[in-house]
Structure formats: C-alpha cells, structure tokens
Amino acid sequence: MSDCVRCGYCCKALLVVIVDNPDLGIRRDNLICYDGSSQCKHLVGDTPGEYSCAIHDREWCPKTPCAEYNSEEFVDTPCKLGEYIISKHKQSLK
C-alpha cells in the first residue's frame, strides 16, 4: 500500500464510502458515499500535505472502504499523486 502524504485529493475529489457518524462505527446503516462534489466531512485542515482525518485514529478505521483505497503498484512508498499535488501547491506559493 502506498503511504498517504495528506494532500487531500482523495478526500475531496473521489467517489468514496465513509462512516457517517464516528460514534456508531462501521455499520451498514452508517455508511455514506461522497461523489467528489464536496470534501469528506472528516477532512481537517486547509493546506495540502498538512491535512488530517478526524476518524483516522479510530480502531475500526483500517477496515473502512476509504482506508482500503491505495495504490498497490507502489507498495511502501509515498503516494505519487499526493507528492505531485503537494509540489504543485508549493510552486503556486512562490
């Protein structure tokens, strides 16, 4: 699995299934789908490379469809797309 670099892209632009209410955990009636028209409600932060997930530390988080999304062809390396997005963000600040 590639390592997330916290660029925010997946949480803002991808169709992803997430846990709606963190207090209820993973239950069939507690999953919602974002269609990429808005960012995930659990995304925290406003700078690529510094985003975090409000539910990432929950014990059930690794079992969610969101956490299972990865770039399997780049095992144990930083996410290539995320590195690109962060580098473009840094260039735009210059």
Number of C-alpha atoms within 10 A of each C-alpha: 15 16 15 20 20 22 24 25 16 19 23 18 15 17 14 18 16 23 23 18 14 15 10 10 17 17 10 8 9 14 15 13 13 17 14 15 10 11 17 22 13 17 17 15 13 11 13 20 19 13 17 19 15 12 18 13 9 11 9 14 18 12 10 15 13 17 15 11 12 15 17 10 9 13 12 12 14 15 19 14 15 20 17 12 18 20 14 12 15 12 9 8 6 5
